[in-house]
Amino acid sequence: MTQTWKKIAGISIAAVMLTGALAGCGGGATSSIDHENPVLKVQTKSFKPDSAANDSPVVQALNDYLGAKLEFTWVPNTSYDEKVTTAMAAGEYPHIMLVGARSSSVIQASRDGVFWDLTEALKDSEKYPNLAKSNEVVNHNISIDGHVYGIYRSRELGRAGVTIRKDWLDKLNLEIPTTIEEFSNVLKAFTEDDPDGNGVKDTYGMIVTDYLEGPLENLAIWMGAPNKWGLDENGELKPAFMFDEWKATLKMMKEWYDAGYINADMATYSSDKWNEQFLTGQAGVIIDVADRARRVAQNIAELNPNAVIDVFGYVKKDAAAEPRTLPTTGYDGYFVIPKASVKTEEDLDLVLKVMDKANDADAENLMNYGILDTHYTIDEGGFAVKNEDENLQKEYNDLNQFATNIVGEGLKTRYTVEVAKKIDQVYEENRQWVVANPVEPYISDTYSTKGPQLDAIMAEANTKFIVGQLDEAGWDAQVERWLSQGGQGVIDDYNEAYKADESVK
C-alpha cells in the first residue's frame, strides 16, 4: 500500500473485522455441490459469436487442471448487465456469476446477503494463496460498506502514461521531464524550437481533444489534486474541482493554450483523431494511457521510420514532491458467489479454491492461448505466439473472460516495437504511487439520476476556461450552478456513505 493511498483514502481493509461472518451465513444448509465430482456453473461475458463450447478440448484441459467441471453460460457483452438483473429478479443463479456493473440492484443484493461476503477469505493466504494477492486498492473499489463481495477481474491499475517523441527531445538536447516545470519547458521547446528540423514553425507541444478529462485529471493529480474526490481540511468529501490544485491546473493549461503549446481546436478536436497529428509530426506529446505509445510506435514506423517513441508515467509537482499517479479502477467487473447456489461454507471453500487455482500461470495460459503446441507456441524470447487457425481459436474463444489475472504470471504476447518493453516498467512504477478515489465504492442516488447533467456542467466549464471563454469568476459561477442543480446532493450522499463505512474508521 502506498503512502498516498494511506493519506488520501484512509482505508484500512485490515480494520474490517468480520470474524465468524461466514459461519453466520449458511449454517445448517445442505451442500449444493458434489465434492467428489464437482460441477460448477459459470456465467460470464462473451465477445465472440462462437465462444468455447463446454466440450472444447481447452475447456476440458482447464477442468482437468482445476479439478472441477466448468459449465459456461456465455452472455453477449451488449446485453450482459440486463441478464444479471433478470437473474437476480428471478433468483436463478449459477455458482459463479460475473457482475459487470455495480448497479443499485447489485449493491442492494449484496447488502441483503444474496452473495457471500469474501472480505476475510480473500486475506487467507494459506487457503487461497493467489486470491490473497488481490490488490487492496481494487478490493476497496469494489467494496460495499467496507465488505468485499467478489473476486475482481484485474485490469492494469497504473495504466496512465505520456507518449512522447524521443527523437525530438534528443534533437533539442532535452531529457524526459521529471517535474511540471520541465514538462512545460518540453512543450515550449516542441512548439518554438523546430524539433523536426525543417526550418518552419509548424509544430506544437501537446495534443488535447474533446476528451479533456484524461489529460486534465492526470495533470491535476501531478499538481496535488485528489482523484475525482478528496477530503478537505474539515474531513469532508468534496469533488476534486473544488480544491485549489485543480484550479491551478486549469490556469496552467490556459497558459499553455494561450502560448500555442496546445492545439487551438482542442474544444472540438475529436478524441477519435487523437493520434493523427502525432503521427504526422505536428505534435510530440499525448497524455493518456501508457500503451498508446505502443500503438503509436507501430503506426508511425511506416510514415516516419526515423521517429523514436518513448513513454513515461508521470512528472512531479516539483523536485521535492512525492510522485502521484492517476489509477484506473483496476478491475473490469467481478465474480460473485451466490448463496442460493453455493449453500455452505464447504461449498464456498471449494469454489474459492477453484478460483484460486484459476490464477495459476498454467490456467491463465489455457484461458488466454489454449493448449501449448496446438493453439500456440512459445518463441525464443518466452512469448506466446498464437496459431491463427480460426477453428482452433474457437476452442478457447472468450475463456479469457473467466480469467481474473490477479497474479498475472502467465505468458505475454510479443510486440514488435521497442517501446512496448518500457510500458510494463511504467505500469509497475505507477502502481507504487496511485492516488485512490475515496468514493469509488459508494453509490449516490442523486448522481444516479443527475450525473450526466452535472458532469456536463463542469466539463464545459473546464474547457471554456482553458480556451478563454470563461474567466475565473465565470468558472466559479459554474461550480455554484453545479452545486445548485444537484451537486450538493451528491456531496451529501457521498459524505453520508463515507461516514457510515466502518472500514475507514
N, C-alpha and C positions, 0 to 999 in steps of 0.2 A: 504494500500500500504506500502511495507517495505522500510526502508531507502536504502537497497541495490538496490531495483528497481529504486528508485529516482536517485541514484548515477550512476548506470550503464546505464540504458536506457534513462533517461532524458525525459521520456514520460509523458505528462500530457494530458490525454484524455479530461479532462475538458477544455483544451485550444482549442479544436476543436469547433469552433463556426459555427454551420450550421443552425441558426435560419431561418426559412422560407424555408428550403430546400425541405421539403415535399410539401409545398404549391406550389412550383415551378414545381413540377412533378405531372402530372395527373390532373392539373386544368382543369375543364370543361369536364372531361371524364364522361362517363356513368357508373354507378355502374355495376359490373360484378357478384355480389353475391346477392342472395335473402336474405335480412337481417331478414326476418320473419322466414324463414326455410333454414338456411344456409347449403350448401353442399360444402365441401372443399376437393379438390383432393390433395392427398399427395403422393409423390414419395420418397421412401427410400430403403435402402438395405434389402436383406434377406439372411439369413444363413441356413435356414431350407428348406427342399424340400416341406414342407406343411405349409406355412405361414398362419396366421389367415385370414379367409375369412371375407369379409365385412359384412356378415350377422351373424358372430360369436356372441354368447351372450356376450363375453367380449368386442368386438368392439361396440356392441350396448350399453352396460353399460357405456363404455367410452364416446360414443356420448351423452348419456343422461347427463353425468356429465359435459361435456364440452359445451353443448348447441349447438352443430353443428354436422352434419353428416359427418364423415370422410370416404372418398373412397380411399383406399390404392392401389397403384400400387407397387408391390414388384419386385425389380430387383436384381438378384443374385449378391452377392458381387464381384464375379470374373469378371463380365462384367459391373460393375456399372459405372465406370468413362467413359467408352465408350458410355454408354446410355446417360449420361449427355451431352457429346459432341454432340451426334446426336440430342438430343432435342434442344440444343442451335442453331445448324446449321439450324434446321427446324423451329425454332421459336415456338415450341409447348411446352407449359409449364403448369404444374399443378399450384395450388395456393401456395403450399409449396413444395420445392424441396431440397433434401439433396445434398450438394456438398461434394463429398468425397475427392477430390484432388484440391488443389489451382493451377490448371494448368494455363498456359499463356492465354488460351481462356476464362477461368472463370474470371481471373483478368481483361482482356480487356473488357469483357461483363459488369463487374461491373463499370469500368471507363466510359463505353458508356451509362450507365444509364439503363441497362436491368433489374437490380434488385433494389429494394427500398433501399435507404440509411437509416439505422436504428440507426445511431450514437446517435442522440438526443433522439429518442424514448426509447432506452434502458437505459436512465437515468431517465425516468419519473416514479418515484416510486408511484405516485398517480394512474396513469392509469394501470401500469404494475408492481405491487409490487414484483413479483417473478423475472421477467426478469431484473429488475433494480438491482438485487443482483448479476448479472453476474460479473465475475472477470475481473478487468481492465487489468491484465497481459494477460489473454487469449483473451480478445477483441482486445488488441494490436496485438497479434499473428495472428489473422485472418483479421486484418485491411488491407486496401489497400489505400495508400496515406493518411493515417490518418482517413479514413472513415470505418465504420463497416457495412457490407452488409449482415450479417447473425446472426442467433442465434446458438451458438455452442452447440454441444453435449459434455457435460462435462466429462472429464476424470481426474483422480487424478493428480493434479499439483505437489504435494510434494511426489512423489512415491519412490524416491531413498532411499536406506537403506542398512544397513550392517547386514548380518546374521552371528551369532557368537555362538560358543559352550560355553554356560554359565557355564556348569559343569567343563570345562577346566579352565575357569577363577577362579572359586571357589577353585579348587584343588591347583592352583598356588597363591592363595591369591591376586588375581588381581580384579580390578573393570572394568566396562565398560569404555573404554577410552574416554576422552573428548578433547584431543589435539593430534596433529600429533605425537609429541614425545611419548605420552602414547600409541598411536596406534602402533607405531613402536616397542615399548617395548613389546606389546602383541604379535606381530608377532614373535619377537625374542624368547619370552618365549614359545610360542607354538611350536617353532622349536627345541629349545635347552633344555627345562626343563621337558621333559617327561610328558606332560599334561594328557596322558591316563594312566599313572602309570604302564606300562607294563615292565619297565626297559630297553626298547630298544629305540634307537633314530630313530624312524620311522614316525615322524610327521613333518609337516611344517605349516607355518602361513596361507598364503592366496592363494586361487586358482585363477589363471588368465588364460584366454582362448584366442583363436584366435580372440574373440571379445574383443580386448583390449580397445576399445572406452569407454565402460561402466565404468570400474574401473579407467581408466586414467582420464576421464573427471570429475568424482566425486572427485578424489584426487586433481586435478588441481584447481577445484573450492574451495576446502578447503584451498588450498595454496594461494588463492587470484587471480587466473587467471580469465578472463572473460568467459562467457558461449558461446563458439564457436566463437563469435566475440566480440570485445570491442573497446572502444575509447582510443587512445593513448594520450600522453601529448599535442599533437597538435590538438586534436579534430577530428582526422581521424580514420575511422574504419579499423581495421586490424584483421586477424584471431587470435584466441587465442594462437596458437602455436608460434606466433611472439612476445609474451610477456615473460618477464623474469621468471614469476611464472610458466609458462608451462615447460620451460627447467629445472627449479629447481625440478619440479615434476618428470620429466624423470630421473634426476640424483638420486633422492631419490629412485625411483623404481629400478634403476640399482643397487644401494647399497643393496637393499633388495634381488634382484635376485642373486647377487654375494654371498651374505651371506646364501643363501638357504632358505630364508623366503618365496619365491615364487617358484612354481613348475618349474623345469628346462625345461620342454617341453611346456612352455606357448605359444610359437610361433606357435605350431602345434596342441595344445590340443583343441579339438572341444568344442564349447560352448554347443552343444547338451549333452555333458557329464559333464557339469559344477557341477552338484550335486554329481556325483558318489563318488569322493574322500572325499567329506564332509560326505556323508552317511556312508562310510566305515571307517571313523575315521582317515583318513590320513591328513586332514587339518581342520582348525577351523574357517576360515573367508571367506566370499564371499561378495564383493561389487557389488550390482546390484539394484534390487528393493526390497522394504521392504516386499512385500507379498511373496517373495521367502522363507522367514522364515517360513511362514505357511505351504507351500508345503513341505519344507524340514522336518519340525517337524512331519508332518503326515507320511512321508515315513521312517524316522529314527526310529520311535517308534517300528516297527517290527524288525529292525536289532539290535537296542540297546535301550531297554526300559529305561536305566539309563541316556541316553543322555538328556541334557536340552538345548533347543534352545532359544536364545534371539535375539533381534533386536534393532538397534538404527539408527538414520537418518544421523548423521554427526559427525565429530570432528572439532575443531577449529584449525587454524594455530598455535596459542599459547593461553595462558590463557587470554591475554588482547585483543585478536582479536574478532571481531563481527562474529557470526555464518554466514555461507554461504552454500546454498544448491543448487544442480543441479535440475531444474524442468523438467518435461515433457512439451510439448507444451500446455497441459491442455485441449485438445479437440480431438475429432475424427470426423472430418467433421463438417459442419454447414448447417443449413437450410436457404436458400434464399427465398425471396418472389418476384416473377417476376411481373413486371408491366404489362406485356401482359395479365395476368390472374387476377391480383389484380389491378384494374384500378384507383381507387380513394382513397383518404385519409380515407374515411369512410370504404371502404373495408379493407384497411390496418389495421385500428384500430380494426376491427372485428377479423381479422386473428391474430393479436398480442394478443388480449385478450384471444383467444382460446389457443395460445401457452403459454401465461402466466398461464392460469388455468391448463394446462397440467403439470405444475410444482408443483401443489398441491400434497401433500403426497398421497391423495386418488387416484389421477390419476396415479401417479407413481406406486402405488401398483397394480392397474389394469394392467398396461403395463408390469410389471415385474413378477407378480404372478397370475393374473387372478382375479376371484371373491372369496371373503372370504367364507370359509366353503364349497366351491365346488372345487376350484382349489388349495386352500391352507388353512392351519390353522395357528394359532399363538400359540406358545408354552408358557410355564410359564415364560420364560425369555423375552418375547416380540419379538421373532424372527419368521420369516416366515418359515413354513415347507410345501414344495410343495407336492401336490398329484402326485405320479409317474405314474399315468394312462396316457399313451401317447395320447390317444384320447382326453382327457381333455386338455392336454398341447397344442395340435394343435389349440385349440380355442384362445390361446394368443401367439402362436409362432411368434417371430420376432417383436411383438409390442414394445419390448424394444428398437428397432431401431428407433422409433419415440420419445422416451423419451430423453429429453435434460439434465435432472438431475442437473439443475443449482442450485436449492436449496438443493436437495438431502436429504429430510427429510422422505422419505419413509422407509418401513420396511427393515431390514437387514436379511441376511441368517446366521444362527448359524454355527460356525465352532467348531470342537471338540477339537482343540488344544489350550492350554493356551496362546501361543504367539500371536494368532490372535487378542486378545483384545488389545495388545500393538501396533499392526500395525496401527490402526486408530489413536492412540496417536502420532505415528511417522509422519503420514501424516499431522496431524494438526500442529505439531511443525515445520515441514519442510516448510509448506506454508508461515510461517512468515518470512522466510529468503531466499526465492528463488532469484536467480540471473537471470534476464531476458536476453534473446538473442536479442540484438537490431535490428538485420537484419531479424528476423523471418517473418515480413510481406512482405519483398521485394523479387523481382524476378531478378535474374541476368541471362541475356541471355547467357553470357559466361559460367556460371556454368551449365545452362540447357544443353549445348552441350558438355562440357568438365568435368563436375562434377565427374563422376566415375573415370576417369583417374587421376584427381587431388587428389581426396580422397585417391586413391591407393598409390600415391607417399608418402604422409605423414603417412598413416597407416603403410606402410612398413618401413619407416624411424624411426618411433617411436618404433616399435617392435625391429628393428635391434639395435637401440641404447641401449635399456634396456638389451638385451641379449649379448651385447658386439661385435656385428658385424659391428657397425659404431662407430667411436669416435665423439667428439663434432664437429670437423671440417667437418667430413663426413656428419653429420646431418645437419649442416648449409648449406652445398652444396646442399642437397636435398630441403631445403627451397628455395634456389635460382633456382633450377630446377622447383619447383612448380610455382614460380613467372614467369619464362620464358615460361612455357608451357600453360599459360592461367590464372594463379593465379592473376597476376597483373590486368588483365581484370576484374576478379571477384571483386577485391578490388575497382576498379574504378566504376564498376556497382553499388555496394552497397553504396559507398560514394555519388554517384550522386543521388540515390534514397533517401538516408537519408537526404541529404541537401534540397531536394525538398519536403520533408514531413513536412507539416505545423504543424503537431501535436507534433513535437519535438522542435519547436521554443520556 
